[in-house]
Amino acid sequence: MAGTFRFSFGPWNIHEGADPFGPVVRESIAFNKKLQTYKDLGFDGVQFHDDDAVPAMNDLSPAQIIAEASAVKAKLDDNGLTAEFVAPRMWEDPRTIDGGYTNNDPKLRKYAIERSKRCIDIAKALGTNNIVLWLAREGTYIREAKDSVWATEKIAEAIQIMLDYDPEIRIMIEAKPNEPMDHTYIPTTGHVIGLGLLTNDHKRVGALIESAHAILASLDPSDEMGYALAHKKLWSVHLNDQNGMKFDQDKTFGGVDLRRALNQVRILDEHGFGNNGEWVGLDVKAMRSQKDSVACKHLSNSKNIFLKLLAISRSLDKAKIDQLRAERDYEELEMYIVNSLLSTGGAVV
């Protein structure tokens, strides 16, 4: 069953180029101008952090937050865009340096819960029921700082509160093994699916899989996607690429390993990803050395690479692949895949 593909990215993917070792190198672009860029690049979906939509949300009442988010919804409508999801961005707040849901201070855990509820309010105002949790600081630098049983239970408790707060939302957890914390509590897709079972409505808890995060866990992204698909839990993806294990690089999809990218496209397409409304999300950053005038090519390039790989995937002879599998001739199978990538008839050039 072939997939149906529509594409999204977040406004943070058009950025100024600051990194941990240096300041910004490009001019800032206003949020409204970023929205206008979406259609020009061939995208229809917008990924949001809560404070992308309502920047001063910590200083506003719930009613004010909803009003501001509703104004952003009008801007989306004007540009023919759809909000894919909203994620609470708690990792930049000084109150969550020791985590949000797993903070050792109960007052700060309460802040994290309230922030999550406001995130849900924003999502509803933007017209989406999808809430993404990147559990960035739900971990430790030293394992003795927290008890892992207690921490897992606290994360599940927070998710349960969110599910109870709104009966229509879905929680999509974006697993990552490290960065910014040395060790996180929900590092892989298997952990995500298991965590949902600690709630009373696991059918509303699923996965968003990012390519780079799987690679950082020394896992193959397509296998992580396949595991989630087998559980009917793959509700979004963040496609990108990774040039090593040092940190989450968010490189152009397929820019490092085309074969690894092909396998991600194949698993999504062959198992009908997108036919239930899922988006192909990108989480890619322009190279720091890229100049302002061409600082959005990473987005259009990633989408184009996906579509070219999709054409290659759909051109593969499935009967031939089945035959080589049955004959256990994996060297020939490997060469068939490599030749398909090298072919001038469908290669990315």
C-alpha positions as semicolon CSV with decimal commas, in nm:
position;residue;x (nm);y (nm);z (nm)
1;M;0,000;0,000;0,000
2;A;0,171;0,316;-0,121
3;G;0,203;0,614;0,109
4;T;0,063;0,963;0,065
5;F;0,316;1,236;0,132
6;R;0,279;1,597;0,239
7;F;0,558;1,791;0,402
8;S;0,613;2,014;0,703
9;F;0,893;2,191;0,886
10;G;0,928;2,421;1,184
11;P;1,014;2,791;1,172
12;W;1,330;2,713;1,374
13;N;1,466;2,540;1,063
14;I;1,511;2,884;0,906
15;H;1,769;3,015;1,148
16;E;2,060;3,250;1,205
17;G;2,336;2,990;1,229
18;A;2,441;3,021;1,593
19;D;2,595;2,708;1,742
20;P;2,754;2,617;2,078
21;F;3,086;2,752;1,952
22;G;2,988;3,075;1,780
23;P;2,730;3,353;1,740
24;V;2,473;3,414;1,467
25;V;2,601;3,453;1,112
26;R;2,280;3,533;0,924
27;E;2,007;3,794;0,958
28;S;1,690;3,705;1,147
29;I;1,371;3,653;0,946
30;A;1,039;3,758;1,094
31;F;0,788;3,482;1,172
32;N;0,532;3,615;0,924
33;K;0,791;3,616;0,647
34;K;0,883;3,258;0,732
35;L;0,519;3,159;0,688
36;Q;0,516;3,318;0,344
37;T;0,822;3,108;0,254
38;Y;0,648;2,775;0,315
39;K;0,446;2,766;-0,004
40;D;0,738;2,899;-0,208
41;L;0,939;2,597;-0,094
42;G;0,652;2,355;-0,160
43;F;0,545;2,290;0,200
44;D;0,195;2,288;0,347
45;G;0,248;2,204;0,715
46;V;0,394;2,405;1,002
47;Q;0,549;2,249;1,311
48;F;0,524;2,465;1,622
49;H;0,676;2,498;1,962
50;D;0,423;2,663;2,191
51;D;0,627;2,983;2,211
52;D;0,669;2,996;1,833
53;A;0,299;3,073;1,827
54;V;0,281;3,275;2,151
55;P;0,631;3,407;2,231
56;A;0,545;3,572;2,565
57;M;0,318;3,292;2,687
58;N;0,475;3,275;3,035
59;D;0,354;3,631;3,098
60;L;-0,001;3,581;2,969
61;S;-0,324;3,442;3,110
62;P;-0,475;3,129;2,953
63;A;-0,737;3,343;2,777
64;Q;-0,470;3,575;2,636
65;I;-0,266;3,278;2,516
66;I;-0,564;3,135;2,329
67;A;-0,640;3,476;2,175
68;E;-0,284;3,512;2,044
69;A;-0,279;3,158;1,911
70;S;-0,610;3,220;1,735
71;A;-0,454;3,519;1,559
72;V;-0,171;3,293;1,438
73;K;-0,432;3,046;1,310
74;A;-0,576;3,325;1,095
75;K;-0,228;3,387;0,950
76;L;-0,195;3,016;0,871
77;D;-0,529;3,023;0,694
78;D;-0,427;3,331;0,496
79;N;-0,118;3,146;0,373
80;G;-0,295;2,817;0,303
81;L;-0,100;2,637;0,576
82;T;-0,187;2,376;0,839
83;A;-0,042;2,333;1,187
84;E;0,093;1,979;1,219
85;F;0,165;1,980;1,592
86;V;0,261;2,192;1,891
87;A;0,537;2,101;2,138
88;P;0,598;2,260;2,479
89;R;0,946;2,417;2,470
90;M;1,044;2,387;2,834
91;W;1,414;2,310;2,791
92;E;1,507;2,678;2,754
93;D;1,333;2,789;3,074
94;P;1,555;2,831;3,384
95;R;1,293;2,644;3,587
96;T;1,358;2,323;3,396
97;I;1,736;2,295;3,404
98;D;1,684;1,981;3,614
99;G;1,395;1,860;3,402
100;G;1,027;1,945;3,388
101;Y;0,817;1,639;3,462
102;T;1,109;1,475;3,646
103;N;1,232;1,782;3,831
104;N;1,329;1,710;4,191
105;D;1,138;2,022;4,300
106;P;0,759;1,962;4,310
107;K;0,687;2,332;4,247
108;L;0,880;2,315;3,922
109;R;0,709;1,992;3,820
110;K;0,383;2,179;3,864
111;Y;0,511;2,453;3,632
112;A;0,590;2,190;3,367
113;I;0,237;2,050;3,390
114;E;0,078;2,393;3,360
115;R;0,301;2,479;3,064
116;S;0,191;2,156;2,897
117;K;-0,175;2,244;2,945
118;R;-0,117;2,585;2,787
119;C;0,055;2,408;2,499
120;I;-0,260;2,203;2,447
121;D;-0,469;2,523;2,450
122;I;-0,243;2,665;2,177
123;A;-0,265;2,348;1,969
124;K;-0,644;2,351;1,981
125;A;-0,651;2,718;1,880
126;L;-0,419;2,638;1,587
127;G;-0,645;2,354;1,476
128;T;-0,438;2,048;1,563
129;N;-0,477;1,769;1,817
130;N;-0,113;1,660;1,791
131;I;0,115;1,734;2,086
132;V;0,484;1,646;2,053
133;L;0,698;1,582;2,359
134;W;1,071;1,605;2,310
135;L;1,175;1,513;2,662
136;A;1,493;1,718;2,634
137;R;1,590;1,759;2,998
138;E;1,408;1,457;3,139
139;G;1,731;1,283;3,224
140;T;2,049;1,327;3,424
141;Y;2,419;1,404;3,400
142;I;2,484;1,160;3,684
143;R;2,254;0,866;3,740
144;E;2,244;0,915;4,118
145;A;2,061;1,248;4,068
146;K;1,724;1,075;4,023
147;D;1,561;0,737;4,063
148;S;1,476;0,596;3,719
149;V;1,160;0,416;3,836
150;W;1,028;0,735;3,993
151;A;1,128;0,939;3,687
152;T;0,950;0,706;3,445
153;E;0,639;0,715;3,660
154;K;0,649;1,094;3,673
155;I;0,668;1,122;3,294
156;A;0,376;0,881;3,258
157;E;0,184;1,077;3,520
158;A;0,239;1,400;3,327
159;I;0,119;1,239;3,004
160;Q;-0,188;1,106;3,184
161;I;-0,271;1,457;3,308
162;M;-0,243;1,587;2,951
163;L;-0,465;1,310;2,815
164;D;-0,723;1,385;3,083
165;Y;-0,704;1,759;3,014
166;D;-0,826;1,714;2,657
167;P;-0,988;1,390;2,535
168;E;-0,908;1,461;2,168
169;I;-0,532;1,517;2,174
170;R;-0,266;1,265;2,076
171;I;0,076;1,265;2,240
172;M;0,366;1,201;2,002
173;I;0,690;1,139;2,190
174;E;1,016;1,219;2,012
175;A;1,278;0,990;2,163
176;K;1,644;1,085;2,183
177;P;1,920;0,910;2,380
178;N;2,129;1,213;2,474
179;E;2,184;1,586;2,426
180;P;2,125;1,806;2,610
181;M;2,138;1,554;2,896
182;D;2,403;1,284;2,907
183;H;2,132;1,018;2,955
184;T;1,759;1,050;2,895
185;Y;1,484;0,831;3,035
186;I;1,295;0,765;2,709
187;P;1,581;0,716;2,460
188;T;1,423;0,498;2,188
189;T;1,097;0,416;2,013
190;G;1,057;0,101;2,219
191;H;1,067;0,311;2,534
192;V;0,803;0,542;2,386
193;I;0,560;0,261;2,314
194;G;0,619;0,104;2,653
195;L;0,562;0,436;2,827
196;G;0,219;0,468;2,667
197;L;0,116;0,145;2,839
198;L;0,156;0,321;3,175
199;T;-0,140;0,548;3,087
200;N;-0,507;0,456;3,075
201;D;-0,532;0,541;2,703
202;H;-0,223;0,411;2,526
203;K;-0,404;0,442;2,192
204;R;-0,343;0,818;2,216
205;V;0,030;0,786;2,285
206;G;0,259;0,728;1,987
207;A;0,592;0,814;1,830
208;L;0,757;1,084;1,626
209;I;1,084;0,939;1,497
210;E;1,376;1,159;1,401
211;S;1,645;1,010;1,180
212;A;1,937;1,166;1,369
213;H;1,805;1,063;1,709
214;A;1,793;0,698;1,600
215;I;2,147;0,725;1,463
216;L;2,269;0,875;1,792
217;A;2,126;0,567;1,965
218;S;2,331;0,350;1,723
219;L;2,007;0,233;1,562
220;D;1,891;0,234;1,201
221;P;1,615;0,494;1,149
222;S;1,419;0,271;0,910
223;D;1,415;-0,010;1,167
224;E;1,288;0,229;1,433
225;M;1,017;0,341;1,190
226;G;0,933;-0,020;1,110
227;Y;0,897;-0,106;1,479
228;A;0,658;0,184;1,531
229;L;0,464;0,102;1,213
230;A;0,419;-0,257;1,334
231;H;0,256;-0,116;1,647
232;K;0,047;0,139;1,448
233;K;0,232;0,407;1,645
234;L;0,430;0,601;1,383
235;W;0,240;0,930;1,374
236;S;0,510;1,160;1,239
237;V;0,874;1,165;1,132
238;H;1,153;1,421;1,141
239;L;1,377;1,336;0,850
240;N;1,737;1,458;0,844
241;D;2,086;1,310;0,836
242;Q;2,386;1,275;1,061
243;N;2,758;1,293;0,990
244;G;2,881;1,118;1,302
245;M;2,795;1,060;1,666
246;K;2,914;1,387;1,817
247;F;2,578;1,568;1,842
248;D;2,243;1,611;1,668
249;Q;2,341;1,782;1,343
250;D;2,006;1,802;1,157
251;K;2,175;1,780;0,818
252;T;1,987;1,773;0,486
253;F;1,796;1,446;0,449
254;G;2,007;1,202;0,248
255;G;2,301;1,440;0,246
256;V;2,527;1,192;0,428
257;D;2,395;0,843;0,351
258;L;2,163;0,804;0,052
259;R;2,112;0,433;0,106
260;R;2,008;0,489;0,467
261;A;1,771;0,760;0,345
262;L;1,631;0,528;0,075
263;N;1,545;0,268;0,335
264;Q;1,354;0,525;0,537
265;V;1,156;0,630;0,230
266;R;1,088;0,266;0,138
267;I;0,957;0,164;0,480
268;L;0,727;0,465;0,491
269;D;0,594;0,416;0,140
270;E;0,552;0,039;0,152
271;H;0,350;0,058;0,472
272;G;0,115;0,338;0,375
273;F;0,257;0,620;0,583
274;G;0,053;0,935;0,533
275;N;-0,269;0,761;0,436
276;N;-0,415;0,845;0,777
277;G;-0,309;1,209;0,761
278;E;0,049;1,177;0,888
279;W;0,301;1,436;0,773
280;V;0,657;1,392;0,651
281;G;0,828;1,642;0,877
282;L;1,176;1,778;0,825
283;D;1,405;1,892;1,104
284;V;1,703;2,020;0,910
285;K;1,939;2,312;0,962
286;A;2,131;2,509;0,703
287;M;2,507;2,473;0,723
288;R;2,650;2,753;0,933
289;S;2,862;2,868;0,638
290;Q;2,559;2,906;0,409
291;K;2,495;3,269;0,312
292;D;2,164;3,445;0,374
293;S;2,038;3,453;0,016
294;V;2,041;3,072;-0,016
295;A;1,979;2,973;0,344
296;C;1,659;2,777;0,271
297;K;1,802;2,530;0,021
298;H;1,839;2,264;0,291
299;L;1,459;2,249;0,311
300;S;1,381;2,230;-0,061
301;N;1,677;1,994;-0,114
302;S;1,556;1,757;0,158
303;K;1,208;1,740;0,008
304;N;1,345;1,689;-0,343
305;I;1,580;1,413;-0,227
306;F;1,286;1,239;-0,058
307;L;1,082;1,252;-0,379
308;K;1,372;1,130;-0,595
309;L;1,433;0,842;-0,355
310;L;1,061;0,766;-0,359
311;A;1,077;0,731;-0,737
312;I;1,377;0,498;-0,706
313;S;1,203;0,293;-0,437
314;R;0,890;0,254;-0,647
315;S;1,099;0,151;-0,949
316;L;1,257;-0,144;-0,769
317;D;1,159;-0,488;-0,893
318;K;0,988;-0,645;-0,591
319;A;0,981;-0,988;-0,751
320;K;1,357;-0,970;-0,802
321;I;1,408;-0,864;-0,440
322;D;1,189;-1,153;-0,320
323;Q;1,382;-1,396;-0,537
324;L;1,721;-1,278;-0,406
325;R;1,594;-1,303;-0,051
326;A;1,471;-1,657;-0,113
327;E;1,803;-1,751;-0,271
328;R;1,990;-1,589;0,019
329;D;2,201;-1,397;-0,231
330;Y;2,241;-1,084;-0,025
331;E;2,554;-0,968;-0,207
332;E;2,354;-0,954;-0,530
333;L;2,068;-0,782;-0,348
334;E;2,304;-0,522;-0,211
335;M;2,448;-0,458;-0,557
336;Y;2,096;-0,426;-0,699
337;I;2,012;-0,155;-0,446
338;V;2,342;0,027;-0,500
339;N;2,303;0,013;-0,878
340;S;1,952;0,154;-0,842
341;L;2,096;0,450;-0,652
342;L;2,371;0,494;-0,911
343;S;2,145;0,463;-1,211
344;T;2,128;0,776;-1,427
345;G;1,762;0,700;-1,480
346;G;1,672;0,785;-1,124
347;A;1,981;0,891;-0,940
348;V;1,999;1,204;-0,731
349;V;2,235;1,430;-0,923
